[in-house]
Amino acid sequence: MTDRHFDELATRFAEKIYGGAKGAIRLAVLQADLKEALPERPLRVLDIGAGLGHMSLWLAQRGHAVTLAEPAEPMLDGARQRFAEAGVAATFIQAPWQELLGQLNQPYDLVLCHAVLEWLAEPHAILPVLHQLTAPGGWLSLAFYNKDALIYRNLLKGHFRKLRKARFAGEGQSLTPQRPLDPRELAAQLAEHWTVEIESGVRVFHDYMPSDFQAKAELADLLEMELAYSRHPTFAGLGRYLHWVCRPR
Ligand SMILES: C[S@@+](CC[C@H](N)C(=O)[O-])C[C@H]1O[C@@H](n2cnc3c(N)ncnc32)[C@H](O)[C@@H]1O
């Protein structure tokens, strides 16, 4: 298995993930967490696997100095275009995470790694690099595809054979990630070098709603309710993605 760069998935990603409520909820939860965690001063930000740059554009518009690193040219081009349309400057690097330590010589106040781990052949291998790229006293904003949510969805759908075989990975051109992460395993891998300060669930109920209720719901209501329950002790862990804001120890 190799890392999945989004060379052919760029358009589908833009439409399917950011074209509707799913993307809006993702941005709302990540932004609420970062507003709470970050100080008012301008920060140096590195967005690893930046995709189309949705989060980095928001940060750049709030006065932060943003560098986007992304291996897939169509994604990085899309990000460049979105920044140009917004009239906002940033640094763009076409590179996978494996090349970043060789190309960047100063750590960043804030490192973003959103929805990337689950596309990597060896997700744990990036963790020491994230640590080296985050300045002491800085922040890591880590969002990942949650294996628990996938198990729960399969239980609700009665997909018991799939569960027995532990067949979770998406295949081929699918936008289902190839490697969902077990939050407890990841927490254990982070424990030595990071303190997790904020833990939120992204889409703790939206994706489980019956589709007719989903279609009828107003976006404003969905956002309000997802934000209200994103840190609920029971529901947070059901988020399709988990967002952890971590500080280096
Ligand atoms: C689901 S997208 C997430 C994009 C963006 N972070 C977001 O949250 O909207 C995953 C991204 O990870 C990128 N990616 C895959 N392998 C990578 C690697 N080895 N290093 C850095 N990025 C990688 C893909 O090209 C894709 O753009």
The ligand as an SDF file (V2000), in Angstrom:
LIG
                    3D

 27 29  0  0  0  0  0  0  0  0999 V2000
   -8.8790   14.2870    2.3280 C   0  0  0  0  0  0  0  0  0  0  0  0
   -7.6690   15.3520    1.6760 S   0  0  0  0  0  0  0  0  0  0  0  0
   -7.5930   16.5750    2.9490 C   0  0  0  0  0  0  0  0  0  0  0  0
   -7.2220   17.9450    2.4560 C   0  0  0  0  0  0  0  0  0  0  0  0
   -7.2590   19.0680    3.4860 C   0  0  0  0  0  0  0  0  0  0  0  0
   -6.2850   18.8550    4.5490 N   0  0  0  0  0  0  0  0  0  0  0  0
   -8.6300   19.2250    4.0490 C   0  0  0  0  0  0  0  0  0  0  0  0
   -8.8500   18.8950    5.2400 O   0  0  0  0  0  0  0  0  0  0  0  0
   -9.5190   19.6930    3.3330 O   0  0  0  0  0  0  0  0  0  0  0  0
   -6.1510   14.4420    1.8940 C   0  0  0  0  0  0  0  0  0  0  0  0
   -4.9530   15.1130    1.2700 C   0  0  0  0  0  0  0  0  0  0  0  0
   -3.7530   14.4490    1.7020 O   0  0  0  0  0  0  0  0  0  0  0  0
   -2.8560   14.4740    0.6230 C   0  0  0  0  0  0  0  0  0  0  0  0
   -1.7770   13.4960    0.8150 N   0  0  0  0  0  0  0  0  0  0  0  0
   -1.7400   12.1800    0.4640 C   0  0  0  0  0  0  0  0  0  0  0  0
   -0.5350   11.6450    0.7370 N   0  0  0  0  0  0  0  0  0  0  0  0
    0.2170   12.6380    1.2940 C   0  0  0  0  0  0  0  0  0  0  0  0
    1.5680   12.7200    1.7550 C   0  0  0  0  0  0  0  0  0  0  0  0
    2.3810   11.6710    1.7230 N   0  0  0  0  0  0  0  0  0  0  0  0
    2.0210   13.9010    2.2300 N   0  0  0  0  0  0  0  0  0  0  0  0
    1.1860   14.9790    2.2890 C   0  0  0  0  0  0  0  0  0  0  0  0
   -0.0960   14.9570    1.8410 N   0  0  0  0  0  0  0  0  0  0  0  0
   -0.5690   13.8050    1.3530 C   0  0  0  0  0  0  0  0  0  0  0  0
   -3.7400   14.2050   -0.5900 C   0  0  0  0  0  0  0  0  0  0  0  0
   -3.1330   14.5560   -1.8120 O   0  0  0  0  0  0  0  0  0  0  0  0
   -4.9710   15.0550   -0.2520 C   0  0  0  0  0  0  0  0  0  0  0  0
   -4.8930   16.3430   -0.8010 O   0  0  0  0  0  0  0  0  0  0  0  0
  1  2  1  0
  2  3  1  0
  2 10  1  0
  3  4  1  0
  4  5  1  0
  5  6  1  0
  5  7  1  0
  7  8  2  0
  7  9  1  0
 10 11  1  0
 11 12  1  0
 11 26  1  0
 12 13  1  0
 13 14  1  0
 13 24  1  0
 14 15  1  0
 14 23  1  0
 15 16  2  0
 16 17  1  0
 17 18  1  0
 17 23  2  0
 18 19  1  0
 18 20  2  0
 20 21  1  0
 21 22  2  0
 22 23  1  0
 24 25  1  0
 24 26  1  0
 26 27  1  0
M  CHG  2   2   1   9  -1
M  END
$$$$
